[in-house]
Amino acid sequence: MQLSSLLLAGQGKSLTSLFSLLYLLLFLPACIIGYTVTPKKWKRYFLLLASYGFFWLISGELVIYLILSTFSVHYFGIWIDRISQKMKAQLSELPKEQRKEAKAGFVKKQRAVITLAVVLHIGLLLVLKYSPFFTTNVNLLLSKLGLSVKLTVPSYLMPIGISFFTLQAVSYIVDVYRGVIKADDNIFRLALFMSFFPQIIEGPICRYSETAEQLWNVKPIEYKNLTFGIQRILYGMLKKIVIADRLTLFVNAVFDVKNDYEGGVIAIGAVCYTVQLYMDFSGSMDAVMGTAQIFGITMPENFQRPFFSKTISEFWKRWHISLGAWFRDYIFYPVTSAKKMKKLTSSARKKLGNHYGPLIAGSIALFCVWFCNGLWHGSAWSFIFFGMYHFVLILIGNMLEPPVQAINKKLHIDPKWFVYRLLQILRTGVLVVIGELFFRARGLKAGMDLFTRMVTNFSFSTFDDKLLKSIVVDRYDFIIVGITLLIILTVSILNEKGICIRESLAKKNIVLRWVLLYALLLYIIIFGAYGLGYRPIDPMYAQY
Amino acid sequence: MERLIEILEDIQPDVDYANCTDLIDGHYLSSLSIISLIAELEEEYDITIPAVEIVPDNFNSAERIMKMIERLQEEY
């Protein structure tokens, strides 16, 4: 393919990977140079232009969704803000006893506006993403009922990253309504917040208060930010190209090819997929953070070493943090804060005590969160199952907390004991891997089948060179993955202890620093899973 | 303040509420305790605690909780 053809609308598919040569050797350097030579007061507009250029290259005319979404939240924000201002002006003139009633009228108006905004944005996402799933299931139901009516299953073109920028748009408008932020009257600042190119494909889902001002008040590229940013991108490449992409063939063989692998091989496949997904997604996040850092932007971290988690609940506070935080702030707390829920909590606490009392309202809210979480990942029953699986695990964890604490006390087991914590970490890991097996399987039925075979025929007797050869991988792939995982594990343990390796290295002499940087680059070049005509495998989370 | 500490002790005993300044960050109050606490505070102080107020900064100490209550009472 001609390079020039990649720079046409919707043709720059390679850009969907921040590890593609097109991105790393052409788009990013061009942005850095363009940004540097652009006069200071125009740098923000350069970033906006680069972001829209990026989106146009990967999505073509579908960029219209992003434009409309931005205009829409801009207008809704101003609308809500105007009602607030009017309310403040009017309430300040009223005696205190009349204020409550007057305020209720304005709040009602604001609620109507925010409801309309949320329905429009989430509604569009629902129609584009879920209507085929919905109509397919309705058709299935109709045929089961013996009715010959059949709805046409719609098919829509969706821009990449719509799930991410829609959640960002909703968080902006709700935060304006809640008074956390002021409505932005500058459409360009809001557009840059919505479209910043490194994060548009896979997040993180940023809040306006986290990044909008940073992006608008851009500063010149500094040496430290440039080197730290490049290091972070390289670290992401190590995860993505050396580990995630190298595991692809084996994972695909276990999950996609109809076969009769024994349980042990399926278990290895599930572990490999979990590792692949983590390395792919967190590696991509490293590239996002690194790119942003080059321009002096600090993005909120999306991962915090999730596989050191002792419980499933903790795991989800460390994995895809921005999505979990979005569900917490815009679904969990609003549901538990609803008047009826508060009444339920008060009365249940009196009857069931301090732990189980609030657990009822908390569990209803958790159910909503996990149903949405499952659906957010895709329109299929297997994703809904995935959400419900984690909901049930968290619910069981919450229910068992008091008896487990009582048993530990009786047996004099200290929960801070290293072995105890290690066992908790291993248990959480196993539960996560089982969840990922269903997540990756081609449908819920296939997931059930794989899981059943994994537990009923658990053996490794066929896991040998012959089997690997049939999948076109060999033991060296696993050795390279294993060594690289050890490197990442070491870095993660140090990070977990609060040691920042990049800061420590920055204090060493320049020769050692550059030797290490080149060593990392060489390691990626030598052991990366690619060959001639290489194009990295698309980031896995871009499809959500 | 005394009444607030009573409510807190009723929900989660064995914490030094008079001096503790990291009730959330130090994991002394779980998310379930917060759900109970919000319901109790609303009933006791005749306030509405919106979701936006449920941030660690507002719940890390009895003093911070009291400040939030006073602020919400002051609102129209």
Chai-1 contact restraints between the chains, C-beta under 6 A:
chainA,res_idxA,chainB,res_idxB,connection_type,confidence,min_distance_angstrom,max_distance_angstrom,comment,restraint_id
A,L91,B,Y76,contact,1.0,0.0,6.0,A-B,restraint_1
A,R99,B,Y76,contact,1.0,0.0,6.0,A-B,restraint_2
A,K103,B,Y76,contact,1.0,0.0,6.0,A-B,restraint_3
A,R178,B,V52,contact,1.0,0.0,6.0,A-B,restraint_4
A,V180,B,V52,contact,1.0,0.0,6.0,A-B,restraint_5
A,Y333,B,A51,contact,1.0,0.0,6.0,A-B,restraint_6
A,Y333,B,I54,contact,1.0,0.0,6.0,A-B,restraint_7
A,P334,B,A51,contact,1.0,0.0,6.0,A-B,restraint_8
A,T336,B,I35,contact,1.0,0.0,6.0,A-B,restraint_9
A,S337,B,A51,contact,1.0,0.0,6.0,A-B,restraint_10
A,K342,B,A39,contact,1.0,0.0,6.0,A-B,restraint_11
A,T345,B,I35,contact,1.0,0.0,6.0,A-B,restraint_12
A,T345,B,S36,contact,1.0,0.0,6.0,A-B,restraint_13
A,T345,B,A39,contact,1.0,0.0,6.0,A-B,restraint_14
A,S346,B,A39,contact,1.0,0.0,6.0,A-B,restraint_15
A,R349,B,S36,contact,1.0,0.0,6.0,A-B,restraint_16
A,N354,B,I11,contact,1.0,0.0,6.0,A-B,restraint_17
A,P358,B,L32,contact,1.0,0.0,6.0,A-B,restraint_18
A,P358,B,I35,contact,1.0,0.0,6.0,A-B,restraint_19
A,P358,B,S36,contact,1.0,0.0,6.0,A-B,restraint_20
A,A361,B,I35,contact,1.0,0.0,6.0,A-B,restraint_21
A,G362,B,L32,contact,1.0,0.0,6.0,A-B,restraint_22
A,G362,B,I35,contact,1.0,0.0,6.0,A-B,restraint_23
